[in-house]
Amino acid sequence: MPLRTVALPAGAGPNTVNIEPYTGRAWVSNLFNNTVTVLDSRTDAPIATVPAGEGPAEVAFDGGMAYVADSFGGTVTVIDARSLKVVRTIYTGHTYTQSVAIDHLAQKLYVASYQSAVLVYSLRTGALLNTLPGDDVNFLAVNQRTHSVYVSNYNDALLQVIDTATDTVVQTIAVGHPAEPDDCYETNTCIVNPSGPDGIGVNERLNRIYVDNVVDGTTVVLDARTGSIVRTILAKPGEFWPAVDEPADVAYSSNYAEGTVTVLDGWTGSVEKVLSVGEPFVPIGCFSEQQSCTGFGSGVSALAFDPANGRLYVPELATDQVQVFSTGPGWRNWGAR
């Protein structure tokens, strides 16, 4: 059972949680009402709701500032994390920006614009430094130790590795099967749907990368040093977002359609437990054939782990709430399927 359930405004649509490293607060992006709710690090109670752009999603932090990717607005909203006030808006010139990542040493902000490119901005000046081409860029993650940015390419089923010193792609790794014919997913002419890589998790201590494929329902565990696949875990369609507990060497993977969180051994990728968090789609497993769905589930989305308090935050898009789990002794037995 969860430690607590945090209710958000009706119709908010919480889809992403990110942990601010300076205060430990959890930032919940509300997709449907264009706000970000900030939760107290001790009680998880909402302390502020801050306006953002259209369809806020992933949040990255640096130097006391929060950078919110506005999925549908083509903007990044910059918020002072102390005063919780919007200080500026970055206009990308692209229509769909759902993911951001920051290399603190390089002082660069990376913005994923789906079907377009990865945009690179200077945190010091705000200037656009580079545009890295792409046509199905989905989500980003950063490894602060190796100064690498990982980019999931949805239709091509690839994970690209960007060197932040040069802003060049230094490695491309196949993490599933691509769409056939290429890019047919958007035009509904697919012979074969792509695996659909979405969220990316990074364990810097173990040098492990976790990639969730939402369409074929797999989680791919990679050795970051070699780019080789350690293990591919077959779950069910709807695998969406991994989060990492580095001190415990554990990874957590949300399943959007099933309303579950899979607990993985961080090193081997083996499944330790599957937790029931929210309601699944009806009938169960209908995510890849949505026309057969009679009801949509909780929409367990982009979760986050806070190492400071040992809590796992799981947003439920359709129920306007966040489930908070305390990962103390024996917690993995709660709600197990």
C-alpha positions in Angstrom: 0.0 0.0 0.0 1.2 3.6 -0.6 2.5 5.8 2.1 0.0 8.4 1.0 -2.1 9.6 -1.9 -1.8 13.2 -3.0 -4.9 14.6 -4.6 -4.4 17.3 -7.3 -7.0 19.7 -8.8 -9.7 17.9 -10.9 -8.7 17.7 -14.5 -5.1 18.5 -13.8 -3.7 15.3 -15.5 -0.4 14.7 -13.6 1.9 13.0 -16.0 5.4 13.6 -14.8 7.2 13.9 -11.4 10.7 15.3 -11.0 12.7 15.7 -7.8 14.4 19.0 -7.2 17.9 18.2 -5.7 18.2 21.4 -3.7 15.2 21.1 -1.4 14.0 17.5 -2.2 10.6 18.9 -3.3 8.6 16.9 -5.8 7.5 18.8 -8.9 4.4 17.4 -10.5 3.6 18.5 -14.1 -0.1 18.8 -14.8 -0.7 18.1 -18.5 -4.3 19.3 -18.7 -4.4 22.6 -16.8 -0.9 23.9 -17.7 0.5 24.1 -14.2 3.2 22.5 -12.0 2.4 21.5 -8.4 5.2 21.6 -5.9 5.0 19.1 -3.0 6.6 19.6 0.4 9.6 17.2 0.9 8.5 16.2 4.4 4.8 15.9 4.1 4.2 15.6 0.4 1.5 18.2 0.8 1.1 20.7 -2.1 2.7 24.0 -1.2 2.3 25.9 -4.5 0.9 25.5 -8.0 2.8 27.4 -10.6 1.6 28.3 -14.1 3.6 26.8 -17.0 3.2 26.6 -20.7 0.8 24.4 -22.7 1.0 20.8 -21.6 3.9 20.8 -19.1 5.9 17.6 -18.9 9.5 16.9 -17.8 11.3 19.3 -15.5 15.1 19.7 -15.1 16.9 21.7 -12.5 20.1 23.8 -12.3 21.4 26.7 -10.2 18.1 27.2 -8.3 16.1 27.3 -11.6 13.5 24.8 -12.9 13.2 24.3 -16.7 9.7 22.9 -17.7 9.2 21.3 -21.1 5.8 22.5 -22.4 4.7 19.6 -24.6 2.2 21.3 -26.7 3.4 24.9 -26.7 6.9 24.5 -28.1 8.3 26.4 -25.1 10.3 25.9 -22.0 9.1 27.7 -18.9 11.9 28.8 -16.5 10.8 29.0 -12.8 12.8 30.3 -9.9 12.7 27.2 -7.6 13.0 29.3 -4.4 10.4 32.0 -5.1 8.3 29.6 -7.3 7.8 32.4 -9.8 8.1 32.2 -13.6 11.1 34.3 -14.7 11.2 33.7 -18.4 10.0 31.6 -21.3 12.2 30.0 -24.0 10.5 29.9 -27.4 11.9 27.0 -29.4 10.2 27.5 -32.7 9.1 23.9 -32.6 5.6 22.7 -31.9 6.2 19.7 -29.6 8.7 19.8 -26.7 8.2 17.2 -24.0 11.6 16.5 -22.6 14.6 18.5 -21.2 18.0 17.5 -19.8 20.8 19.5 -18.3 24.6 18.9 -18.2 25.6 20.9 -15.1 29.3 21.0 -15.9 28.8 22.1 -19.6 26.0 24.4 -18.5 23.8 23.3 -21.4 20.1 22.7 -21.7 19.0 20.0 -24.1 15.4 20.1 -25.4 13.7 17.3 -27.3 11.3 18.4 -30.0 9.5 15.4 -31.3 9.7 14.8 -35.1 12.2 17.5 -35.3 15.4 17.9 -33.4 17.4 18.1 -30.2 17.9 21.8 -29.4 20.9 22.9 -27.3 20.9 26.1 -25.2 23.5 27.8 -23.1 22.3 28.1 -19.5 24.5 31.1 -19.0 23.3 33.2 -21.9 20.1 31.5 -23.0 21.4 31.4 -26.6 20.7 28.5 -28.9 24.0 26.8 -29.4 23.2 23.8 -31.6 20.4 22.0 -33.4 20.9 18.3 -33.7 18.8 16.8 -36.5 16.2 14.1 -35.9 12.6 13.3 -36.9 11.3 11.1 -34.1 13.1 12.4 -31.0 11.1 11.5 -27.9 12.7 11.7 -24.5 16.1 12.6 -23.0 18.3 11.7 -20.0 21.7 12.8 -18.9 24.7 11.0 -17.3 26.5 13.7 -15.3 29.6 11.4 -14.8 30.2 10.7 -18.5 28.7 14.0 -19.8 26.4 12.1 -22.1 22.9 12.8 -23.1 20.7 9.9 -24.2 18.0 10.4 -26.8 15.2 7.9 -27.5 14.1 7.8 -31.1 10.5 6.5 -31.2 10.0 5.3 -34.8 13.5 4.1 -35.4 13.8 2.3 -32.1 17.2 3.7 -31.4 19.0 5.2 -28.4 21.4 8.0 -29.5 24.3 9.1 -27.2 25.4 12.7 -27.4 28.8 13.9 -26.2 27.9 17.2 -24.4 31.4 18.6 -25.0 31.0 18.5 -28.8 27.3 18.1 -29.2 27.8 15.2 -31.6 26.2 11.8 -31.7 28.9 9.4 -30.7 26.9 6.2 -30.5 23.6 4.8 -31.8 22.1 1.7 -30.2 19.2 -0.4 -31.4 16.8 -1.0 -28.5 13.9 -2.6 -30.4 12.4 -3.0 -33.9 11.8 0.2 -36.0 8.5 1.1 -37.8 8.0 -0.5 -41.2 8.0 1.4 -43.5 10.1 4.1 -41.8 8.1 6.8 -40.1 4.8 5.1 -40.8 3.6 5.4 -37.2 2.4 9.0 -37.8 0.6 8.2 -41.1 -1.1 5.0 -39.9 0.3 2.9 -42.7 2.5 0.7 -40.6 3.1 -2.9 -41.5 5.0 -3.3 -38.2 4.7 -0.8 -35.4 7.9 0.3 -33.8 9.0 -0.8 -30.3 8.4 2.8 -29.3 11.3 3.7 -26.9 10.0 6.3 -24.5 11.4 7.1 -21.0 15.1 6.6 -20.1 16.6 6.0 -16.7 20.3 6.3 -15.8 22.2 4.6 -12.9 25.5 6.6 -12.9 27.0 4.4 -10.2 26.5 1.1 -12.0 26.7 2.7 -15.5 23.4 1.1 -16.5 20.8 2.6 -18.8 17.2 1.6 -18.7 14.9 2.2 -21.8 11.2 1.5 -21.8 9.5 0.5 -25.0 5.9 1.5 -24.7 4.4 -0.3 -27.8 6.0 -3.8 -27.4 6.1 -3.6 -23.6 9.8 -4.2 -23.0 12.4 -2.7 -20.7 15.9 -2.8 -22.2 18.9 -2.7 -19.8 22.1 -1.4 -21.3 25.8 -1.3 -20.2 26.6 2.4 -20.7 30.3 1.7 -21.2 29.9 -0.6 -24.2 26.3 0.1 -25.4 25.6 -3.6 -25.3 22.2 -4.9 -24.1 22.4 -6.7 -20.7 18.8 -7.8 -20.7 15.5 -7.2 -22.3 12.5 -7.7 -20.0 9.2 -8.5 -21.6 6.3 -7.1 -19.7 3.1 -5.9 -21.3 2.4 -3.1 -23.8 2.4 0.2 -21.9 5.9 0.2 -20.4 6.6 3.9 -20.2 9.1 5.4 -17.7 12.0 4.1 -15.5 13.3 5.7 -12.3 16.4 4.8 -10.5 17.3 4.2 -6.8 21.1 4.3 -7.0 21.9 3.6 -3.3 19.8 0.4 -3.5 20.7 -0.5 -7.1 17.1 -0.8 -8.0 15.1 0.5 -11.0 11.4 1.1 -11.2 9.4 0.9 -14.4 5.9 2.2 -14.8 3.3 0.6 -17.1 0.8 3.1 -18.4 -1.8 0.6 -19.4 -1.6 -1.9 -16.6 -1.5 0.5 -13.7 1.7 -1.2 -12.3 5.3 -0.5 -11.4 7.9 -3.2 -12.0 10.8 -3.4 -9.6 14.1 -4.4 -11.2 17.5 -5.4 -10.0 19.6 -2.5 -11.2 22.6 -4.6 -12.2 21.1 -7.6 -13.8 17.7 -6.2 -14.8 15.9 -9.2 -13.3 12.3 -8.6 -12.1 12.0 -8.5 -8.3 8.3 -7.6 -8.0 5.4 -6.0 -9.8 3.4 -3.6 -7.8 -0.3 -2.8 -8.4 -0.6 1.0 -8.2 -3.6 2.1 -10.2 -6.4 0.7 -12.4 -5.5 -0.9 -15.7 -7.0 -0.3 -19.1 -10.2 -2.4 -19.7 -9.8 -5.0 -21.1 -6.4 -5.5 -19.6 -3.6 -5.3 -22.2 -5.6 -3.3 -24.8 -3.0 -0.5 -25.0 -1.6 -1.6 -28.3 -5.1 -2.1 -29.7 -6.7 1.0 -28.2 -9.8 0.7 -30.4 -10.7 -2.4 -28.3 -10.4 -0.5 -25.0 -13.8 -0.1 -23.2 -12.2 1.9 -20.4 -8.9 3.7 -19.8 -7.1 3.1 -16.5 -5.3 5.3 -14.1 -2.6 6.1 -16.6 0.4 5.5 -14.4 3.0 7.8 -16.0 6.5 9.3 -15.5 7.5 8.3 -12.0 10.4 9.6 -9.9 12.5 8.4 -7.0 13.8 10.7 -4.2 17.0 9.2 -2.7 16.9 11.7 0.2 13.7 10.3 1.7 13.5 6.9 0.0 10.1 7.7 -1.6 8.8 6.7 -5.0 6.3 9.1 -6.6 3.9 7.6 -9.1 1.6 10.0 -11.0 -1.8 8.8 -12.3 -2.8 10.9 -15.3 -6.5 9.9 -15.3 -7.2 10.1 -11.6 -5.5 13.4 -10.8 -3.5 12.0 -8.0 0.1 10.9 -7.1 0.8 7.8 -5.2 3.7 8.0 -2.8 5.5 4.9 -1.7 8.0 4.6 1.1 10.7 2.1 0.1 11.5 1.0 3.7 12.1 -2.6 4.7 9.5 -5.0 3.2 7.8 -2.4 1.1 8.1 -4.5 -2.1 5.5 -6.9 -0.6 2.8 -4.2 -0.6 0.3 -4.4 -3.4 2.2 -7.2 -5.2 0.5 -9.0 -8.1 
